[in-house]
Amino acid sequence: MTTAITTAEVQQAASELARMRGALASWLKYRTINDRVLAGTAQVRKPMPYAQRVVASRRDVAVEQDLANKLSALLGAIMPGQMLPSSDLSSNPQGAVELAQIALTGGAAGPAATGGFATPGWLSWPVLIVGGLLLVALTAIKSAADVAKDQEEKACIEVGACTDYGFWLKAGGVAVLAWLAWEKLGIKHTFTRKGGS
């Protein structure tokens, strides 16, 4: 006996899918910049040979292989019968990247049952995900993409091809809190009174 898929389940799957896609997009952003460093075409603040060594040593092939395997399993379940890139990074070093791009853009579905119009495959993904109980796969892919992104981002920042915006946001937040405490909470007046008496 099959149970009906509820709107809430589809919305949850759509939300998880959006989180997974966000993680993949973040990873691909830093991966692309670091690929340009490896090719010698990126602007870096460190000497290029050093920058290329750092990026190459920080790239974790095992993490990317894990991500590629998980993406391949998800895409194979959602898009059966479609030819997908190889997830074996020893034969296809760009396999994880290619699979991530497919997960971001979705696949083309066949003509819809009503009307005969073709619909983008990713519009039907949340229903397929709930139907296939693949919600756990989305979380696992998001986690793997976050780990891969962290490695690529650290390498990118170390070689000077990226800026550590997180540091500057934290520093700005501390400065704003210090100003609020100084001006609005009366710390300024406490020091002024002590100095004047």
Wavefront OBJ file of the C-alpha trace (Angstrom):
o trace
v 0.000 0.000 0.000
v 1.440 3.370 -0.996
v 0.807 6.520 0.964
v -0.044 9.807 -0.685
v 2.641 12.448 -0.815
v 1.533 15.520 1.117
v 2.157 19.144 0.233
v 4.151 19.567 3.460
v 6.477 16.719 2.466
v 7.027 18.239 -0.962
v 7.721 21.641 0.608
v 10.218 20.071 3.011
v 11.932 18.300 0.116
v 12.030 21.558 -1.876
v 13.583 23.314 1.110
v 16.211 20.582 1.577
v 16.899 20.639 -2.160
v 17.449 24.412 -2.030
v 19.900 24.000 0.877
v 21.774 21.279 -0.987
v 21.952 23.410 -4.128
v 23.211 26.388 -2.094
v 26.008 24.258 -0.638
v 26.942 22.936 -4.084
v 26.955 26.453 -5.563
v 29.256 27.699 -2.772
v 31.647 24.806 -3.303
v 31.670 25.308 -7.085
v 32.432 29.017 -6.642
v 35.665 28.345 -4.735
v 36.488 25.252 -6.799
v 36.309 27.349 -9.987
v 38.560 30.075 -8.574
v 41.080 27.467 -7.420
v 40.971 25.758 -10.819
v 41.992 29.111 -12.295
v 44.843 29.293 -9.764
v 46.008 25.829 -10.856
v 45.819 26.955 -14.498
v 47.828 30.084 -13.638
v 45.096 32.482 -14.777
v 43.826 33.800 -11.416
v 44.990 36.935 -9.650
v 46.766 35.879 -6.450
v 48.721 37.760 -3.787
v 51.281 34.981 -3.335
v 53.808 33.741 -5.914
v 51.983 31.582 -8.440
v 54.050 28.380 -7.907
v 53.381 28.607 -4.158
v 49.682 29.304 -4.752
v 49.378 26.316 -7.077
v 51.058 24.019 -4.524
v 48.722 25.211 -1.764
v 45.597 24.700 -3.864
v 46.719 21.275 -5.087
v 47.604 20.109 -1.571
v 44.346 21.403 -0.038
v 42.118 19.730 -2.620
v 40.814 16.605 -0.933
v 40.198 13.984 -3.610
v 38.555 11.627 -1.100
v 35.993 14.285 -0.135
v 35.293 15.064 -3.794
v 34.968 11.336 -4.580
v 32.469 10.964 -1.739
v 30.512 13.955 -3.048
v 30.597 12.569 -6.609
v 29.334 9.154 -5.431
v 26.451 10.711 -3.482
v 25.491 13.011 -6.350
v 25.630 10.126 -8.816
v 23.331 8.021 -6.620
v 20.825 10.868 -6.192
v 20.824 11.864 -9.858
v 20.575 8.228 -10.939
v 17.471 7.797 -8.775
v 15.858 11.061 -9.879
v 16.833 10.940 -13.554
v 16.793 7.228 -14.439
v 17.955 6.335 -17.905
v 19.857 9.593 -18.471
v 23.530 9.425 -19.310
v 25.445 10.933 -16.375
v 29.157 11.771 -16.203
v 31.363 9.195 -14.529
v 31.612 9.678 -10.784
v 34.987 7.898 -10.683
v 37.485 10.739 -10.212
v 40.422 8.550 -11.278
v 38.971 8.417 -14.793
v 37.107 11.763 -14.680
v 38.788 14.349 -12.383
v 35.934 16.781 -13.082
v 33.218 14.217 -12.275
v 32.103 15.851 -9.020
v 31.981 19.260 -10.711
v 29.961 17.950 -13.676
v 27.505 16.123 -11.416
v 27.125 19.196 -9.197
v 26.351 21.332 -12.249
v 23.634 18.863 -13.280
v 22.209 18.953 -9.745
v 22.161 22.757 -9.900
v 20.565 23.083 -13.316
v 18.373 20.012 -13.155
v 17.654 17.715 -16.031
v 15.116 17.998 -18.768
v 12.051 15.877 -18.157
v 9.913 14.393 -20.859
v 6.589 15.852 -21.938
v 4.198 16.319 -19.068
v 1.273 13.945 -18.844
v -1.134 16.795 -19.414
v -0.750 19.112 -22.340
v 2.372 17.516 -23.772
v 4.621 20.410 -22.746
v 8.140 19.638 -21.597
v 8.828 20.794 -18.058
v 12.221 21.343 -16.455
v 13.148 18.230 -14.525
v 14.099 20.082 -11.357
v 10.504 21.281 -10.910
v 9.429 17.694 -10.289
v 12.456 16.795 -8.133
v 10.864 17.493 -4.711
v 8.023 15.048 -5.495
v 10.489 12.450 -6.755
v 12.683 12.955 -3.696
v 9.808 12.416 -1.276
v 8.519 9.513 -3.349
v 11.938 7.889 -3.307
v 12.555 8.833 0.333
v 15.802 10.536 -0.696
v 15.689 13.324 1.904
v 18.635 11.779 3.762
v 20.656 11.849 0.535
v 20.111 15.612 0.229
v 21.459 16.183 3.726
v 24.458 13.934 3.083
v 25.269 15.761 -0.159
v 24.935 19.148 1.550
v 27.333 18.020 4.294
v 29.866 16.675 1.795
v 29.632 19.880 -0.264
v 30.172 21.988 2.871
v 33.317 20.012 3.739
v 34.658 20.340 0.181
v 33.809 24.070 0.125
v 35.641 24.629 3.397
v 38.852 23.105 1.982
v 38.637 25.077 -1.266
v 37.771 28.338 0.517
v 40.696 28.063 2.937
v 43.108 27.446 0.066
v 41.612 30.328 -1.915
v 42.011 32.728 1.023
v 45.538 31.506 1.825
v 46.827 32.217 -1.685
v 45.057 35.577 -1.839
v 42.624 34.747 -4.627
v 39.652 35.325 -2.258
v 38.887 37.615 0.643
v 37.884 36.327 4.055
v 34.575 38.201 4.267
v 33.633 36.269 7.378
v 36.519 37.862 9.281
v 35.559 41.366 8.155
v 31.898 40.788 8.982
v 32.846 39.629 12.477
v 35.209 42.578 12.938
v 32.448 44.958 11.784
v 29.983 43.351 14.182
v 32.386 43.773 17.102
v 32.954 47.419 16.149
v 29.204 48.092 16.019
v 28.680 46.423 19.414
v 31.544 48.443 20.916
v 30.071 51.677 19.532
v 26.606 50.817 20.876
v 28.037 50.078 24.309
v 30.088 53.296 24.243
v 27.345 55.606 23.002
v 24.011 54.047 23.940
v 24.729 52.098 27.141
v 26.482 54.984 28.869
v 30.042 53.671 29.066
v 31.233 56.965 27.539
v 29.606 58.920 30.366
v 31.148 56.650 32.993
v 34.630 57.441 31.701
v 33.803 61.134 31.271
v 32.594 61.443 34.891
v 35.638 59.634 36.261
v 37.959 61.834 34.247
v 36.159 65.053 35.289
v 36.057 64.397 39.045
l 1 2 3 4 5 6 7 8 9 10 11 12 13 14 15 16 17 18 19 20 21 22 23 24 25 26 27 28 29 30 31 32 33 34 35 36 37 38 39 40 41 42 43 44 45 46 47 48 49 50 51 52 53 54 55 56 57 58 59 60 61 62 63 64 65 66 67 68 69 70 71 72 73 74 75 76 77 78 79 80 81 82 83 84 85 86 87 88 89 90 91 92 93 94 95 96 97 98 99 100 101 102 103 104 105 106 107 108 109 110 111 112 113 114 115 116 117 118 119 120 121 122 123 124 125 126 127 128 129 130 131 132 133 134 135 136 137 138 139 140 141 142 143 144 145 146 147 148 149 150 151 152 153 154 155 156 157 158 159 160 161 162 163 164 165 166 167 168 169 170 171 172 173 174 175 176 177 178 179 180 181 182 183 184 185 186 187 188 189 190 191 192 193 194 195 196 197
